[in-house]
């Protein structure tokens, strides 16, 4: 991996208010859950902090197999942030499995990767290249959560 976790996230430049305190709309909708699937614990922690600050609930998985097992166990994320290069079950394998499952095929997936975007992937709603811009990530999540 190129660089430390802090080098893989770019701080946002927008002045943001916390998502949960913005409008009555979010109180009615309830809490939104984001699943972070990335083998780098530091990256998961930094993304989790940013998401929780904005009022999101967060579920974490260190690879696609753990994410798959969490879905089967009953987790219901509103969106998945998915790294592509991971051990055990990589992002592409997870995405292929998820897309074949009627209960989870419609969960939006945003790919986060240091690699260039793979245009052959089906079922993704967005692509964020590392280093991840926090503002771009939040905008993409918000667009796909509601």
C-alpha positions in Angstrom: 0.0 0.0 0.0 1.3 3.4 -0.9 1.4 5.6 2.2 -0.2 5.7 5.6 -3.9 5.7 6.2 -3.9 9.5 6.8 -2.4 10.0 3.3 -5.3 8.0 1.8 -8.0 10.4 3.1 -8.1 14.0 2.1 -9.8 16.4 4.6 -12.9 18.0 3.3 -12.9 21.7 2.5 -16.7 22.3 2.6 -18.2 23.8 5.7 -20.5 20.9 6.8 -23.1 20.7 9.5 -23.7 17.4 11.1 -26.1 15.3 9.0 -28.3 14.3 11.9 -28.9 17.9 13.0 -29.6 19.4 9.6 -33.3 19.0 9.0 -36.4 17.3 10.3 -36.2 15.0 7.2 -33.4 13.0 8.7 -35.2 12.5 12.0 -38.2 11.0 10.2 -36.0 8.7 8.1 -34.1 7.5 11.1 -30.5 6.6 11.2 -28.7 5.6 8.0 -26.1 2.8 8.1 -23.0 2.6 6.0 -20.9 -0.6 5.8 -17.2 0.0 5.3 -15.4 -3.0 3.7 -11.6 -2.5 3.7 -8.8 -4.6 4.9 -6.9 -1.6 6.3 -8.0 -1.0 9.9 -6.7 2.6 9.9 -8.7 3.5 6.8 -11.8 2.0 8.3 -11.3 3.9 11.5 -10.8 7.2 9.7 -13.8 6.7 7.5 -15.9 5.5 10.5 -15.0 8.7 12.4 -16.0 11.0 9.5 -19.3 9.1 9.0 -20.2 9.0 12.7 -19.5 12.8 12.9 -22.0 13.3 10.2 -24.6 11.1 12.1 -24.3 7.8 10.2 -24.3 4.4 11.9 -21.3 2.3 10.7 -20.7 -1.4 10.3 -17.2 -2.5 9.5 -15.8 -5.6 7.7 -12.1 -6.4 7.0 -12.9 -8.3 3.8 -15.7 -9.4 1.5 -16.3 -12.6 3.3 -16.8 -10.8 6.7 -19.2 -8.4 4.9 -21.1 -11.3 3.3 -21.5 -13.0 6.7 -22.7 -9.7 8.3 -25.4 -9.3 5.6 -26.5 -12.9 6.1 -26.6 -12.4 9.9 -29.0 -9.5 9.4 -27.0 -6.3 8.9 -29.0 -3.9 6.6 -26.7 -1.1 5.4 -28.1 1.6 3.3 -24.9 1.8 1.3 -21.6 -0.1 1.1 -18.1 1.5 0.8 -16.1 -1.3 -0.9 -12.3 -1.6 -1.3 -11.4 -3.8 -4.2 -8.0 -5.3 -3.1 -8.5 -7.4 0.0 -7.5 -10.9 1.2 -10.0 -13.8 1.5 -12.8 -12.4 -0.6 -11.9 -9.3 -2.6 -14.2 -6.5 -3.6 -15.1 -7.9 -7.1 -15.9 -11.3 -5.6 -18.1 -9.7 -2.9 -19.9 -7.5 -5.5 -20.6 -10.6 -7.7 -22.0 -12.5 -4.8 -24.1 -9.5 -3.6 -25.6 -8.9 -7.0 -26.8 -12.5 -7.1 -28.7 -12.2 -3.8 -32.2 -10.8 -4.1 -32.2 -9.5 -0.6 -29.1 -7.4 -1.1 -28.7 -6.8 -4.8 -30.2 -3.3 -4.6 -27.9 -2.1 -1.8 -25.8 0.7 -3.4 -22.1 0.1 -3.5 -19.5 2.8 -3.8 -16.0 1.5 -4.7 -13.0 2.9 -2.8 -9.7 2.0 -4.4 -6.3 3.2 -5.2 -6.7 1.5 -8.6 -8.3 3.1 -11.7 -12.0 2.4 -11.9 -13.1 -0.9 -13.5 -15.8 -0.1 -16.0 -16.8 -3.8 -16.3 -18.2 -3.9 -12.7 -21.9 -4.1 -12.4 -23.9 -2.9 -9.5 -21.8 0.1 -8.4 -23.2 3.5 -7.9 -20.0 5.4 -7.6 -16.2 5.2 -7.5 -13.9 7.1 -5.1 -10.2 6.9 -5.8 -7.7 6.9 -2.9 -6.8 9.3 -1.5 -10.4 9.8 -0.7 -11.8 13.3 -0.6 -14.1 13.4 2.4 -16.5 15.9 0.8 -16.9 13.8 -2.3 -17.4 10.7 -0.1 -20.1 12.3 2.0 -21.9 13.7 -1.1 -21.9 10.3 -2.8 -23.1 8.6 0.3 -25.8 11.1 0.9 -27.0 10.8 -2.7 -27.2 7.0 -2.4 -28.7 6.8 1.1 -31.9 8.5 0.3 
